[in-house]
């Protein structure tokens, strides 16, 4: 290989890597179930996400409370309030929340 072709070869290989990354991302994103909540939705919170690990039995509840979405911070991050209006002190990620159906 000649040194004058090195730059072109590098550019071609970078484009091939980028194309492959796009194919992999499209494949992954087609199988991801996105959860989105709106302000006012009722949610349950995962109990393992907010408490330190302690000895729990296998019949212990995995979801707790009934919370309402107060504000959508950004995609996947939510500020919650209890039904009586008391605000929960931190933001919660979507993976720790589950929609409550009446």
N, CA, C and O atoms as CSV, one atom per row, in Angstrom:
chain,resi,resn,atom,element,x,y,z
A,1,UNK,N,N,0.843,-1.173,0.000
A,1,UNK,CA,C,0.000,0.000,0.000
A,1,UNK,C,C,0.889,1.238,0.000
A,1,UNK,O,O,1.904,1.302,0.694
A,2,UNK,N,N,0.490,2.184,-0.773
A,2,UNK,CA,C,1.258,3.417,-0.874
A,2,UNK,C,C,0.791,4.407,0.189
A,2,UNK,O,O,-0.372,4.397,0.594
A,3,UNK,N,N,1.680,5.234,0.622
A,3,UNK,CA,C,1.354,6.207,1.659
A,3,UNK,C,C,0.389,7.276,1.168
A,3,UNK,O,O,-0.341,7.861,1.968
A,4,UNK,N,N,0.374,7.539,-0.120
A,4,UNK,CA,C,-0.552,8.554,-0.631
A,4,UNK,C,C,-1.999,8.060,-0.619
A,4,UNK,O,O,-2.912,8.884,-0.684
A,5,UNK,N,N,-2.243,6.759,-0.538
A,5,UNK,CA,C,-3.597,6.190,-0.484
A,5,UNK,C,C,-4.067,5.942,0.954
A,5,UNK,O,O,-5.208,5.536,1.175
A,6,UNK,N,N,-3.200,6.185,1.912
A,6,UNK,CA,C,-3.517,5.888,3.299
A,6,UNK,C,C,-4.704,6.700,3.811
A,6,UNK,O,O,-5.564,6.160,4.507
A,7,UNK,N,N,-4.763,7.968,3.483
A,7,UNK,CA,C,-5.849,8.827,3.955
A,7,UNK,C,C,-7.197,8.384,3.379
A,7,UNK,O,O,-8.198,8.350,4.094
A,8,UNK,N,N,-7.219,8.051,2.109
A,8,UNK,CA,C,-8.463,7.603,1.480
A,8,UNK,C,C,-8.920,6.268,2.059
A,8,UNK,O,O,-10.112,6.070,2.294
A,9,UNK,N,N,-7.991,5.360,2.290
A,9,UNK,CA,C,-8.335,4.066,2.874
A,9,UNK,C,C,-8.892,4.234,4.271
A,9,UNK,O,O,-9.837,3.544,4.654
A,10,UNK,N,N,-8.320,5.136,5.026
A,10,UNK,CA,C,-8.812,5.400,6.382
A,10,UNK,C,C,-10.228,5.981,6.341
A,10,UNK,O,O,-11.074,5.594,7.148
A,11,UNK,N,N,-10.491,6.887,5.430
A,11,UNK,CA,C,-11.828,7.477,5.319
A,11,UNK,C,C,-12.870,6.420,4.934
A,11,UNK,O,O,-13.983,6.423,5.461
A,12,UNK,N,N,-12.516,5.536,4.030
A,12,UNK,CA,C,-13.440,4.468,3.615
A,12,UNK,C,C,-13.741,3.543,4.784
A,12,UNK,O,O,-14.891,3.158,4.998
A,13,UNK,N,N,-12.717,3.189,5.533
A,13,UNK,CA,C,-12.944,2.292,6.673
A,13,UNK,C,C,-13.769,2.967,7.762
A,13,UNK,O,O,-14.577,2.299,8.408
A,14,UNK,N,N,-13.595,4.269,7.989
A,14,UNK,CA,C,-14.421,4.990,8.963
A,14,UNK,C,C,-15.878,5.014,8.532
A,14,UNK,O,O,-16.772,4.869,9.366
A,15,UNK,N,N,-16.129,5.198,7.231
A,15,UNK,CA,C,-17.512,5.188,6.735
A,15,UNK,C,C,-18.140,3.807,6.891
A,15,UNK,O,O,-19.326,3.702,7.202
A,16,UNK,N,N,-17.362,2.748,6.680
A,16,UNK,CA,C,-17.883,1.391,6.846
A,16,UNK,C,C,-18.219,1.107,8.307
A,16,UNK,O,O,-19.232,0.468,8.594
A,17,UNK,N,N,-17.387,1.570,9.225
A,17,UNK,CA,C,-17.660,1.388,10.653
A,17,UNK,C,C,-18.917,2.138,11.048
A,17,UNK,O,O,-19.745,1.608,11.790
A,18,UNK,N,N,-19.076,3.365,10.566
A,18,UNK,CA,C,-20.268,4.155,10.883
A,18,UNK,C,C,-21.529,3.493,10.329
A,18,UNK,O,O,-22.561,3.466,10.999
A,19,UNK,N,N,-21.451,2.966,9.122
A,19,UNK,CA,C,-22.604,2.276,8.535
A,19,UNK,C,C,-22.968,1.041,9.348
A,19,UNK,O,O,-24.150,0.773,9.566
A,20,UNK,N,N,-21.984,0.296,9.793
A,20,UNK,CA,C,-22.240,-0.900,10.604
A,20,UNK,C,C,-22.852,-0.517,11.942
A,20,UNK,O,O,-23.760,-1.197,12.421
A,21,UNK,N,N,-22.372,0.561,12.552
A,21,UNK,CA,C,-22.947,1.020,13.817
A,21,UNK,C,C,-24.406,1.425,13.655
A,21,UNK,O,O,-25.214,1.192,14.554
A,22,UNK,N,N,-24.749,2.021,12.537
A,22,UNK,CA,C,-26.139,2.396,12.288
A,22,UNK,C,C,-27.029,1.167,12.131
A,22,UNK,O,O,-28.168,1.163,12.597
A,23,UNK,N,N,-26.520,0.132,11.481
A,23,UNK,CA,C,-27.288,-1.117,11.320
A,23,UNK,C,C,-27.530,-1.759,12.677
A,23,UNK,O,O,-28.642,-2.202,12.964
A,24,UNK,N,N,-26.504,-1.811,13.509
A,24,UNK,CA,C,-26.641,-2.404,14.840
A,24,UNK,C,C,-27.613,-1.594,15.686
A,24,UNK,O,O,-28.442,-2.173,16.387
A,25,UNK,N,N,-27.529,-0.258,15.635
A,25,UNK,CA,C,-28.433,0.594,16.411
A,25,UNK,C,C,-29.873,0.423,15.949
A,25,UNK,O,O,-30.783,0.383,16.777
A,26,UNK,N,N,-30.094,0.322,14.650
A,26,UNK,CA,C,-31.447,0.136,14.132
A,26,UNK,C,C,-32.016,-1.204,14.597
A,26,UNK,O,O,-33.188,-1.283,14.965
A,27,UNK,N,N,-31.208,-2.245,14.584
A,27,UNK,CA,C,-31.641,-3.563,15.045
A,27,UNK,C,C,-32.002,-3.518,16.533
A,27,UNK,O,O,-33.044,-4.038,16.932
A,28,UNK,N,N,-31.151,-2.903,17.350
A,28,UNK,CA,C,-31.407,-2.820,18.789
A,28,UNK,C,C,-32.652,-1.988,19.068
A,28,UNK,O,O,-33.508,-2.404,19.849
A,29,UNK,N,N,-32.763,-0.828,18.447
A,29,UNK,CA,C,-33.880,0.073,18.723
A,29,UNK,C,C,-35.217,-0.473,18.245
A,29,UNK,O,O,-36.262,-0.064,18.752
A,30,UNK,N,N,-35.207,-1.382,17.287
A,30,UNK,CA,C,-36.470,-1.956,16.821
A,30,UNK,C,C,-37.061,-2.920,17.841
A,30,UNK,O,O,-38.250,-3.235,17.778
A,31,UNK,N,N,-36.243,-3.392,18.779
A,31,UNK,CA,C,-36.721,-4.354,19.771
A,31,UNK,C,C,-36.879,-3.771,21.168
A,31,UNK,O,O,-37.250,-4.488,22.098
A,32,UNK,N,N,-36.605,-2.497,21.326
A,32,UNK,CA,C,-36.727,-1.846,22.626
A,32,UNK,C,C,-38.147,-1.324,22.782
A,32,UNK,O,O,-38.678,-0.662,21.890
A,33,UNK,N,N,-38.752,-1.627,23.918
A,33,UNK,CA,C,-40.075,-1.091,24.225
A,33,UNK,C,C,-39.909,0.190,25.027
A,33,UNK,O,O,-39.512,0.159,26.191
A,34,UNK,N,N,-40.212,1.304,24.398
A,34,UNK,CA,C,-40.084,2.582,25.080
A,34,UNK,C,C,-41.313,2.831,25.943
A,34,UNK,O,O,-42.449,2.714,25.484
A,35,UNK,N,N,-41.064,3.175,27.199
A,35,UNK,CA,C,-42.145,3.568,28.092
A,35,UNK,C,C,-42.096,5.073,28.233
A,35,UNK,O,O,-41.042,5.641,28.518
A,36,UNK,N,N,-43.219,5.717,28.040
A,36,UNK,CA,C,-43.312,7.150,28.239
A,36,UNK,C,C,-44.536,7.432,29.089
A,36,UNK,O,O,-45.595,6.835,28.897
A,37,UNK,N,N,-44.377,8.339,30.023
A,37,UNK,CA,C,-45.483,8.747,30.875
A,37,UNK,C,C,-45.727,10.233,30.688
A,37,UNK,O,O,-44.812,10.990,30.363
A,38,UNK,N,N,-46.971,10.641,30.898
A,38,UNK,CA,C,-47.324,12.047,30.817
A,38,UNK,C,C,-47.631,12.570,32.205
A,38,UNK,O,O,-47.858,11.799,33.137
A,39,UNK,N,N,-47.635,13.849,32.330
A,39,UNK,CA,C,-47.956,14.479,33.607
A,39,UNK,C,C,-49.372,14.080,34.014
A,39,UNK,O,O,-50.313,14.219,33.233
A,40,UNK,N,N,-49.512,13.587,35.234
A,40,UNK,CA,C,-50.810,13.155,35.735
A,40,UNK,C,C,-51.015,11.651,35.702
A,40,UNK,O,O,-51.982,11.164,36.288
A,41,UNK,N,N,-50.155,10.902,35.047
A,41,UNK,CA,C,-50.284,9.441,35.010
A,41,UNK,C,C,-50.019,8.851,36.395
A,41,UNK,O,O,-49.200,9.369,37.153
A,42,UNK,N,N,-50.717,7.768,36.713
A,42,UNK,CA,C,-50.508,7.076,37.981
A,42,UNK,C,C,-49.481,5.964,37.780
A,42,UNK,O,O,-49.546,5.205,36.813
A,43,UNK,N,N,-48.525,5.884,38.722
A,43,UNK,CA,C,-47.419,4.949,38.586
A,43,UNK,C,C,-47.189,4.164,39.865
A,43,UNK,O,O,-47.573,4.588,40.955
A,44,UNK,N,N,-46.552,3.009,39.709
A,44,UNK,CA,C,-46.007,2.233,40.810
A,44,UNK,C,C,-44.495,2.324,40.729
A,44,UNK,O,O,-43.935,2.458,39.641
A,45,UNK,N,N,-43.829,2.252,41.880
A,45,UNK,CA,C,-42.375,2.379,41.935
A,45,UNK,C,C,-41.774,1.066,42.401
A,45,UNK,O,O,-42.320,0.420,43.296
A,46,UNK,N,N,-40.670,0.663,41.814
A,46,UNK,CA,C,-39.982,-0.567,42.183
A,46,UNK,C,C,-39.400,-0.424,43.590
A,46,UNK,O,O,-38.730,0.565,43.885
A,47,UNK,N,N,-39.651,-1.402,44.456
A,47,UNK,CA,C,-39.180,-1.298,45.835
A,47,UNK,C,C,-37.681,-1.502,45.957
A,47,UNK,O,O,-37.065,-0.963,46.876
A,48,UNK,N,N,-37.082,-2.258,45.066
A,48,UNK,CA,C,-35.649,-2.520,45.150
A,48,UNK,C,C,-34.811,-1.331,44.735
A,48,UNK,O,O,-33.617,-1.292,45.033
A,49,UNK,N,N,-35.398,-0.362,44.057
A,49,UNK,CA,C,-34.623,0.767,43.556
A,49,UNK,C,C,-34.444,1.875,44.588
A,49,UNK,O,O,-33.561,2.716,44.424
A,50,UNK,N,N,-35.247,1.903,45.639
A,50,UNK,CA,C,-35.167,3.028,46.566
A,50,UNK,C,C,-34.760,2.640,47.981
A,50,UNK,O,O,-34.674,3.508,48.850
A,51,UNK,N,N,-34.512,1.380,48.229
A,51,UNK,CA,C,-34.125,0.949,49.569
A,51,UNK,C,C,-32.823,0.166,49.486
A,51,UNK,O,O,-32.561,-0.489,48.477
A,52,UNK,N,N,-32.008,0.222,50.524
A,52,UNK,CA,C,-30.783,-0.587,50.499
A,52,UNK,C,C,-31.134,-2.074,50.526
A,52,UNK,O,O,-32.173,-2.462,51.059
A,53,UNK,N,N,-30.272,-2.893,49.955
A,53,UNK,CA,C,-30.576,-4.325,49.925
A,53,UNK,C,C,-30.602,-4.913,51.343
A,53,UNK,O,O,-29.610,-4.852,52.070
A,54,UNK,N,N,-31.718,-5.464,51.708
A,54,UNK,CA,C,-31.867,-6.132,52.996
A,54,UNK,C,C,-32.387,-7.530,52.720
A,54,UNK,O,O,-32.750,-7.864,51.592
A,55,UNK,N,N,-32.418,-8.320,53.742
A,55,UNK,CA,C,-32.941,-9.666,53.569
A,55,UNK,C,C,-34.449,-9.582,53.386
A,55,UNK,O,O,-35.186,-9.185,54.288
A,56,UNK,N,N,-34.881,-9.963,52.201
A,56,UNK,CA,C,-36.301,-9.927,51.898
A,56,UNK,C,C,-36.741,-11.321,51.498
A,56,UNK,O,O,-35.987,-12.076,50.885
A,57,UNK,N,N,-37.937,-11.639,51.846
A,57,UNK,CA,C,-38.474,-12.922,51.436
A,57,UNK,C,C,-38.902,-12.876,49.979
A,57,UNK,O,O,-39.036,-11.803,49.392
A,58,UNK,N,N,-39.112,-14.038,49.409
A,58,UNK,CA,C,-39.480,-14.068,48.005
A,58,UNK,C,C,-40.925,-13.623,47.773
A,58,UNK,O,O,-41.326,-13.354,46.641
A,59,UNK,N,N,-41.697,-13.549,48.855
A,59,UNK,CA,C,-43.084,-13.107,48.711
A,59,UNK,C,C,-43.260,-11.629,49.051
A,59,UNK,O,O,-44.387,-11.139,49.122
A,60,UNK,N,N,-42.170,-10.930,49.259
A,60,UNK,CA,C,-42.243,-9.492,49.535
A,60,UNK,C,C,-42.698,-8.760,48.275
A,60,UNK,O,O,-42.374,-9.188,47.166
A,61,UNK,N,N,-43.439,-7.670,48.425
A,61,UNK,CA,C,-43.910,-6.943,47.241
A,61,UNK,C,C,-42.748,-6.321,46.464
A,61,UNK,O,O,-41.770,-5.856,47.048
A,62,UNK,N,N,-42.877,-6.324,45.155
A,62,UNK,CA,C,-41.832,-5.737,44.320
A,62,UNK,C,C,-42.182,-4.332,43.861
A,62,UNK,O,O,-41.302,-3.601,43.407
A,63,UNK,N,N,-43.437,-3.937,43.967
A,63,UNK,CA,C,-43.873,-2.602,43.580
A,63,UNK,C,C,-44.558,-1.958,44.772
A,63,UNK,O,O,-45.223,-2.635,45.556
A,64,UNK,N,N,-44.397,-0.653,44.907
A,64,UNK,CA,C,-44.978,0.037,46.048
A,64,UNK,C,C,-45.685,1.309,45.622
A,64,UNK,O,O,-45.439,1.875,44.557
A,65,UNK,N,N,-46.581,1.732,46.513
A,65,UNK,CA,C,-47.211,3.039,46.421
A,65,UNK,C,C,-48.084,3.247,45.214
A,65,UNK,O,O,-48.248,2.375,44.361
A,66,UNK,N,N,-48.622,4.407,45.179
A,66,UNK,CA,C,-49.354,4.910,44.033
A,66,UNK,C,C,-48.937,6.365,43.913
A,66,UNK,O,O,-49.286,7.196,44.752
A,67,UNK,N,N,-48.198,6.661,42.875
A,67,UNK,CA,C,-47.630,7.985,42.685
A,67,UNK,C,C,-48.172,8.587,41.403
A,67,UNK,O,O,-48.662,7.886,40.518
A,68,UNK,N,N,-48.071,9.894,41.331
A,68,UNK,CA,C,-48.527,10.615,40.158
A,68,UNK,C,C,-47.342,11.362,39.551
A,68,UNK,O,O,-46.508,11.904,40.277
A,69,UNK,N,N,-47.270,11.390,38.232
A,69,UNK,CA,C,-46.200,12.128,37.559
A,69,UNK,C,C,-46.488,13.613,37.731
A,69,UNK,O,O,-47.527,14.114,37.301
A,70,UNK,N,N,-45.546,14.310,38.371
A,70,UNK,CA,C,-45.690,15.743,38.585
A,70,UNK,C,C,-45.101,16.517,37.417
A,70,UNK,O,O,-45.702,17.470,36.920
A,71,UNK,N,N,-43.907,16.095,36.981
A,71,UNK,CA,C,-43.232,16.804,35.900
A,71,UNK,C,C,-42.340,15.837,35.142
A,71,UNK,O,O,-41.708,14.961,35.733
A,72,UNK,N,N,-42.295,16.002,33.844
A,72,UNK,CA,C,-41.375,15.237,33.000
A,72,UNK,C,C,-40.098,16.069,32.887
A,72,UNK,O,O,-40.105,17.147,32.293
A,73,UNK,N,N,-39.004,15.563,33.458
A,73,UNK,CA,C,-37.744,16.293,33.437
A,73,UNK,C,C,-37.117,16.222,32.047
A,73,UNK,O,O,-36.818,17.257,31.452
A,74,UNK,N,N,-36.919,15.038,31.536
A,74,UNK,CA,C,-36.463,14.772,30.172
A,74,UNK,C,C,-36.913,13.357,29.843
A,74,UNK,O,O,-37.521,12.687,30.678
A,75,UNK,N,N,-36.623,12.907,28.654
A,75,UNK,CA,C,-37.061,11.583,28.249
A,75,UNK,C,C,-36.510,10.529,29.206
A,75,UNK,O,O,-35.298,10.325,29.270
A,76,UNK,N,N,-37.387,9.863,29.944
A,76,UNK,CA,C,-36.977,8.801,30.852
A,76,UNK,C,C,-36.778,9.227,32.282
A,76,UNK,O,O,-36.509,8.374,33.127
A,77,UNK,N,N,-36.894,10.509,32.605
A,77,UNK,CA,C,-36.707,10.998,33.976
A,77,UNK,C,C,-37.961,11.755,34.401
A,77,UNK,O,O,-38.448,12.636,33.693
A,78,UNK,N,N,-38.471,11.387,35.580
A,78,UNK,CA,C,-39.749,11.941,36.034
A,78,UNK,C,C,-39.663,12.388,37.477
A,78,UNK,O,O,-38.953,11.787,38.284
A,79,UNK,N,N,-40.390,13.448,37.800
A,79,UNK,CA,C,-40.556,13.928,39.165
A,79,UNK,C,C,-41.934,13.451,39.624
A,79,UNK,O,O,-42.930,13.673,38.935
A,80,UNK,N,N,-41.993,12.795,40.788
A,80,UNK,CA,C,-43.231,12.186,41.264
A,80,UNK,C,C,-43.768,12.904,42.493
A,80,UNK,O,O,-43.021,13.541,43.236
A,81,UNK,N,N,-45.077,12.789,42.693
A,81,UNK,CA,C,-45.728,13.237,43.921
A,81,UNK,C,C,-46.655,12.129,44.387
A,81,UNK,O,O,-47.166,11.346,43.585
A,82,UNK,N,N,-46.863,12.075,45.699
A,82,UNK,CA,C,-47.859,11.147,46.230
A,82,UNK,C,C,-49.237,11.713,45.934
A,82,UNK,O,O,-49.366,12.868,45.528
A,83,UNK,N,N,-50.253,10.913,46.136
A,83,UNK,CA,C,-51.605,11.362,45.803
A,83,UNK,C,C,-52.084,12.495,46.703
A,83,UNK,O,O,-52.962,13.265,46.312
A,84,UNK,N,N,-51.515,12.606,47.911
A,84,UNK,CA,C,-51.896,13.702,48.794
A,84,UNK,C,C,-51.127,14.991,48.500
A,84,UNK,O,O,-51.336,15.994,49.182
A,85,UNK,N,N,-50.244,14.987,47.500
A,85,UNK,CA,C,-49.528,16.182,47.085
A,85,UNK,C,C,-48.104,16.284,47.596
A,85,UNK,O,O,-47.389,17.211,47.216
A,86,UNK,N,N,-47.667,15.362,48.446
A,86,UNK,CA,C,-46.302,15.393,48.976
A,86,UNK,C,C,-45.322,14.994,47.875
A,86,UNK,O,O,-45.458,13.934,47.264
A,87,UNK,N,N,-44.338,15.850,47.630
A,87,UNK,CA,C,-43.393,15.615,46.541
A,87,UNK,C,C,-42.317,14.621,46.962
A,87,UNK,O,O,-41.805,14.690,48.079
A,88,UNK,N,N,-41.980,13.704,46.073
A,88,UNK,CA,C,-40.897,12.750,46.290
A,88,UNK,C,C,-39.590,13.493,46.010
A,88,UNK,O,O,-39.497,14.202,45.008
A,89,UNK,N,N,-38.568,13.347,46.882
A,89,UNK,CA,C,-37.407,14.235,46.816
A,89,UNK,C,C,-36.495,14.120,45.601
A,89,UNK,O,O,-35.751,15.067,45.346
A,90,UNK,N,N,-36.495,13.068,44.856
A,90,UNK,CA,C,-35.558,12.954,43.738
A,90,UNK,C,C,-36.291,12.584,42.461
A,90,UNK,O,O,-37.478,12.261,42.491
A,91,UNK,N,N,-35.588,12.631,41.347
A,91,UNK,CA,C,-36.185,12.212,40.086
A,91,UNK,C,C,-36.058,10.701,39.947
A,91,UNK,O,O,-35.183,10.081,40.551
A,92,UNK,N,N,-36.940,10.121,39.143
A,92,UNK,CA,C,-36.967,8.671,38.976
A,92,UNK,C,C,-36.840,8.310,37.509
A,92,UNK,O,O,-37.449,8.934,36.640
A,93,UNK,N,N,-36.042,7.296,37.255
A,93,UNK,CA,C,-35.839,6.810,35.905
A,93,UNK,C,C,-37.003,5.910,35.509
A,93,UNK,O,O,-37.629,5.277,36.358
A,94,UNK,N,N,-37.282,5.861,34.217
A,94,UNK,CA,C,-38.414,5.108,33.700
A,94,UNK,C,C,-38.281,3.609,33.979
A,94,UNK,O,O,-39.293,2.916,34.085
A,95,UNK,N,N,-37.059,3.100,34.098
A,95,UNK,CA,C,-36.904,1.659,34.319
A,95,UNK,C,C,-37.326,1.227,35.720
A,95,UNK,O,O,-37.502,0.034,35.964
A,96,UNK,N,N,-37.494,2.177,36.648
A,96,UNK,CA,C,-37.931,1.860,38.005
A,96,UNK,C,C,-39.422,2.131,38.207
A,96,UNK,O,O,-39.928,2.006,39.323
A,97,UNK,N,N,-40.118,2.496,37.151
A,97,UNK,CA,C,-41.531,2.852,37.238
A,97,UNK,C,C,-42.364,1.949,36.343
A,97,UNK,O,O,-41.896,1.432,35.329
A,98,UNK,N,N,-43.607,1.778,36.753
A,98,UNK,CA,C,-44.545,0.968,35.979
A,98,UNK,C,C,-45.907,1.637,36.048
A,98,UNK,O,O,-46.308,2.120,37.108
A,99,UNK,N,N,-46.608,1.670,34.955
A,99,UNK,CA,C,-47.907,2.334,34.909
A,99,UNK,C,C,-48.936,1.556,35.700
A,99,UNK,O,O,-48.987,0.328,35.642
A,100,UNK,N,N,-49.764,2.290,36.445
A,100,UNK,CA,C,-50.846,1.700,37.222
A,100,UNK,C,C,-52.121,1.824,36.406
A,100,UNK,O,O,-52.517,2.922,36.015
A,101,UNK,N,N,-52.763,0.684,36.150
A,101,UNK,CA,C,-54.016,0.676,35.378
A,101,UNK,C,C,-55.167,0.482,36.353
A,101,UNK,O,O,-55.146,-0.413,37.197
A,102,UNK,N,N,-56.153,1.326,36.220
A,102,UNK,CA,C,-57.330,1.273,37.089
A,102,UNK,C,C,-58.307,0.257,36.565
A,102,UNK,O,O,-59.368,0.059,37.155
